[in-house]
Amino acid sequence: MAWLMLALLQGLAGAVMVYLASPHQRWCAVAWPPAARWSGLAVWLLSLVPWWQAMRPLAAVFACCAWSMLLFGALPAVGAWCQVRKTRGTPERRPAMDGTKSR
């Protein structure tokens, strides 16, 4: 069980590092340097080691790929959701109720 938790956390850390180093990320005002992308990729690839300790090799590769697909799909969605929550109440984003265009 400890190997599995380590694999999940290591994969999460690697995916977050790769996402935050991308130029179109929405979590920070400025993207992380490109070295963070390579470091995140290394952390993500090293997460295969605890996956292999937790299960058989073929299942480990499949689980790692499935976890990565979930993370790389969810991280941009969380960023977009947070951005929408920040701008939801601002007057320039709120539609006019009288039928006229807002600013």
Backbone as JSON, one array per atom type, in Angstrom:
{
  "sequence": "MAWLMLALLQGLAGAVMVYLASPHQRWCAVAWPPAARWSGLAVWLLSLVPWWQAMRPLAAVFACCAWSMLLFGALPAVGAWCQVRKTRGTPERRPAMDGTKSR",
  "N": [[0.82, -1.19, 0.0], [1.98, 1.21, 0.71], [3.81, 1.59, -1.36], [2.12, 2.06, -3.47], [0.86, 4.48, -2.74], [3.11, 6.13, -2.76], [3.75, 6.0, -5.48], [1.47, 7.21, -6.62], [1.59, 9.82, -5.51], [4.1, 10.66, -6.43], [3.71, 10.6, -9.19], [1.72, 12.56, -9.34], [3.15, 14.82, -8.46], [5.09, 15.03, -10.5], [3.43, 15.48, -12.75], [2.23, 17.91, -12.06], [4.47, 19.58, -12.02], [5.24, 19.48, -14.73], [2.94, 20.59, -15.89], [2.87, 23.2, -14.74], [5.1, 24.29, -15.89], [4.39, 24.68, -18.47], [3.59, 26.99, -21.12], [0.93, 27.92, -21.29], [-0.39, 27.52, -18.91], [-2.73, 27.9, -16.18], [-2.51, 28.34, -13.48], [-0.55, 29.85, -12.19], [0.77, 33.22, -12.35], [3.0, 33.51, -13.95], [4.7, 31.24, -16.02], [6.56, 28.36, -14.97], [10.15, 27.85, -15.19], [11.69, 26.29, -18.14], [13.31, 24.19, -17.28], [11.96, 23.03, -15.19], [10.04, 21.57, -16.47], [11.48, 19.45, -17.57], [12.49, 18.33, -15.24], [10.09, 17.59, -14.0], [9.25, 15.67, -15.84], [11.2, 13.74, -15.41], [10.68, 13.06, -12.72], [8.12, 12.06, -13.05], [8.62, 9.84, -14.74], [10.23, 8.35, -13.03], [8.34, 7.56, -11.26], [7.45, 5.17, -12.08], [8.93, 3.2, -10.84], [8.0, 2.78, -8.08], [5.44, 1.95, -8.88], [6.01, -0.47, -10.15], [6.89, -1.89, -7.95], [4.58, -2.18, -6.53], [2.84, -3.71, -8.07], [2.42, -6.08, -10.82], [4.58, -5.85, -13.77], [3.26, -5.21, -16.32], [0.71, -4.42, -15.47], [1.52, -2.32, -13.89], [2.55, -0.44, -15.72], [0.22, 0.09, -17.17], [-1.43, 1.15, -15.12], [0.05, 3.41, -14.41], [-0.05, 4.88, -16.79], [-2.84, 5.3, -16.97], [-3.29, 6.82, -14.63], [-1.74, 9.03, -15.29], [-3.09, 10.02, -17.57], [-5.48, 10.81, -16.36], [-4.52, 12.84, -14.64], [-3.24, 14.68, -16.43], [-5.42, 15.51, -17.83], [-7.1, 16.57, -15.88], [-5.69, 18.62, -14.55], [-5.49, 21.0, -16.28], [-8.25, 21.51, -16.39], [-8.91, 22.08, -13.74], [-7.43, 24.41, -13.44], [-8.77, 26.12, -15.25], [-11.29, 26.15, -14.07], [-10.74, 27.4, -11.61], [-9.99, 29.91, -12.57], [-12.38, 30.82, -13.69], [-13.95, 30.95, -11.39], [-12.69, 33.05, -10.07], [-13.24, 35.25, -11.71], [-15.98, 35.37, -11.83], [-17.7, 37.05, -10.29], [-17.09, 39.65, -11.07], [-17.9, 42.89, -12.38], [-17.41, 43.44, -15.13], [-17.49, 40.99, -16.35], [-19.98, 40.0, -15.86], [-23.15, 39.33, -17.28], [-25.43, 41.71, -18.69], [-28.62, 42.46, -17.33], [-30.73, 43.74, -18.48], [-30.95, 43.36, -21.17], [-29.21, 44.82, -22.68], [-25.86, 45.19, -23.96], [-23.11, 44.19, -21.95], [-20.24, 45.89, -20.55]],
  "CA": [[0.0, 0.0, 0.0], [2.87, 2.37, 0.76], [4.37, 1.77, -2.7], [1.07, 2.63, -4.31], [0.72, 5.89, -2.37], [4.3, 6.82, -3.25], [3.62, 6.11, -6.93], [0.44, 8.21, -6.91], [2.09, 11.15, -5.16], [5.2, 11.0, -7.31], [3.1, 10.91, -10.48], [1.05, 13.85, -9.2], [4.18, 15.86, -8.41], [5.65, 15.17, -11.84], [2.44, 16.08, -13.65], [2.07, 19.32, -11.68], [5.66, 20.29, -12.48], [5.15, 19.6, -16.19], [1.86, 21.53, -16.21], [3.22, 24.56, -14.36], [6.16, 24.77, -16.78], [3.85, 24.94, -19.8], [3.33, 28.43, -21.25], [-0.49, 28.27, -21.23], [-0.99, 27.07, -17.66], [-3.6, 28.92, -15.6], [-2.43, 28.34, -12.02], [0.36, 30.93, -11.75], [0.82, 34.35, -13.28], [4.12, 33.28, -14.87], [5.04, 29.82, -16.1], [7.85, 27.96, -14.4], [11.18, 27.75, -16.23], [11.66, 25.02, -18.87], [13.99, 23.13, -16.53], [10.95, 22.37, -14.36], [9.36, 20.58, -17.31], [12.34, 18.26, -17.65], [12.52, 17.73, -13.9], [8.81, 16.93, -13.83], [9.24, 14.46, -16.65], [12.05, 12.76, -14.73], [9.93, 12.59, -11.55], [7.01, 11.25, -13.55], [9.15, 8.55, -15.19], [10.69, 7.6, -11.86], [7.19, 7.02, -10.53], [7.25, 3.78, -12.51], [9.6, 2.29, -9.9], [7.05, 2.3, -7.07], [4.35, 1.2, -9.52], [6.49, -1.85, -10.35], [6.97, -2.55, -6.65], [3.22, -2.41, -6.02], [2.09, -4.66, -8.91], [3.18, -6.68, -11.92], [5.05, -4.81, -14.7], [2.27, -4.78, -17.29], [-0.31, -3.68, -14.73], [2.14, -1.08, -13.42], [2.6, 0.5, -16.85], [-1.15, 0.48, -17.45], [-1.91, 2.02, -14.05], [0.78, 4.67, -14.52], [-0.63, 5.6, -17.94], [-4.19, 5.72, -16.62], [-3.16, 7.91, -13.67], [-1.22, 10.2, -16.02], [-4.18, 10.57, -18.39], [-6.39, 11.5, -15.45], [-3.89, 14.07, -14.16], [-3.02, 15.65, -17.5], [-6.72, 16.04, -18.22], [-7.73, 17.28, -14.78], [-4.95, 19.83, -14.15], [-5.99, 22.19, -17.0], [-9.65, 21.76, -16.04], [-8.9, 22.74, -12.43], [-6.96, 25.77, -13.68], [-9.85, 26.89, -15.88], [-12.35, 26.3, -13.08], [-10.31, 28.44, -10.66], [-10.02, 31.21, -13.24], [-13.79, 31.21, -13.8], [-14.42, 31.33, -10.05], [-12.13, 34.36, -9.73], [-13.84, 36.31, -12.52], [-17.43, 35.22, -11.89], [-18.44, 38.15, -9.69], [-16.65, 40.97, -11.5], [-18.94, 43.52, -13.2], [-17.14, 43.4, -16.57], [-17.78, 39.64, -16.84], [-21.37, 39.68, -15.59], [-24.03, 39.8, -18.36], [-26.44, 42.72, -18.32], [-29.92, 41.84, -17.14], [-31.77, 44.5, -19.18], [-30.9, 43.1, -22.6], [-28.13, 45.56, -23.33], [-24.55, 44.55, -23.83], [-22.28, 44.66, -20.83], [-19.02, 46.58, -20.97]],
  "C": [[0.86, 1.27, 0.0], [3.49, 2.65, -0.61], [3.35, 2.45, -3.62], [0.87, 4.12, -4.0], [1.91, 6.7, -2.86], [4.22, 7.01, -4.76], [2.6, 7.18, -7.32], [0.94, 9.62, -6.64], [3.22, 11.59, -6.07], [4.68, 11.34, -8.71], [2.39, 12.26, -10.45], [2.08, 14.99, -9.2], [4.8, 16.1, -9.79], [4.7, 15.85, -12.8], [2.24, 17.56, -13.33], [3.27, 20.13, -12.15], [5.63, 20.5, -13.99], [4.09, 20.62, -16.56], [2.25, 22.96, -15.9], [4.35, 25.13, -15.22], [5.64, 25.04, -18.19], [3.45, 26.41, -19.92], [1.87, 28.83, -21.09], [-1.16, 27.78, -19.95], [-1.75, 28.22, -17.02], [-3.52, 28.96, -14.07], [-1.61, 29.5, -11.51], [0.34, 32.05, -12.78], [1.91, 34.15, -14.34], [4.43, 31.8, -14.85], [6.4, 29.56, -15.47], [8.87, 27.84, -15.52], [11.15, 26.37, -16.92], [12.38, 23.87, -18.15], [13.01, 22.37, -15.64], [10.19, 21.32, -15.17], [10.17, 19.3, -17.39], [12.44, 17.56, -16.3], [11.2, 16.99, -13.62], [8.69, 15.65, -14.63], [10.07, 13.36, -16.0], [11.33, 12.19, -13.5], [8.8, 11.68, -11.98], [7.5, 9.87, -14.02], [9.66, 7.7, -14.03], [9.54, 7.07, -11.02], [6.86, 5.6, -10.98], [7.88, 2.79, -11.54], [8.65, 1.86, -8.78], [5.84, 1.58, -7.66], [4.77, -0.25, -9.7], [6.62, -2.6, -9.03], [5.58, -2.93, -6.14], [2.47, -3.48, -6.81], [2.97, -5.22, -10.01], [3.52, -5.62, -12.97], [4.0, -4.32, -15.69], [1.15, -3.97, -16.62], [0.24, -2.35, -14.25], [2.18, -0.04, -14.53], [1.19, 0.99, -17.18], [-1.67, 1.46, -16.39], [-1.23, 3.39, -14.11], [0.22, 5.51, -15.68], [-2.04, 6.11, -17.64], [-4.16, 6.89, -15.63], [-2.68, 9.18, -14.35], [-2.3, 10.83, -16.89], [-5.17, 11.34, -17.53], [-5.79, 12.84, -15.02], [-3.74, 15.11, -15.26], [-4.32, 16.17, -18.1], [-7.35, 16.9, -17.14], [-7.01, 18.58, -14.42], [-5.37, 21.06, -14.95], [-7.45, 22.52, -16.65], [-9.74, 22.47, -14.69], [-8.43, 24.19, -12.59], [-8.04, 26.65, -14.29], [-10.98, 27.14, -14.89], [-11.99, 27.39, -12.07], [-10.35, 29.82, -11.29], [-11.46, 31.71, -13.39], [-14.33, 31.64, -12.44], [-13.9, 32.7, -9.65], [-12.87, 35.48, -10.45], [-15.37, 36.28, -12.52], [-18.17, 36.45, -11.37], [-18.03, 39.53, -10.16], [-17.67, 41.58, -12.45], [-18.66, 43.42, -14.7], [-17.4, 42.02, -17.16], [-19.25, 39.27, -16.68], [-22.26, 40.16, -16.73], [-25.06, 40.79, -17.83], [-27.81, 42.06, -18.28], [-31.02, 42.55, -17.93], [-31.74, 44.29, -20.69], [-29.83, 43.86, -23.35], [-26.81, 44.82, -23.14], [-23.83, 45.09, -22.61], [-21.01, 45.23, -21.37], [-18.07, 45.7, -21.7]]
}
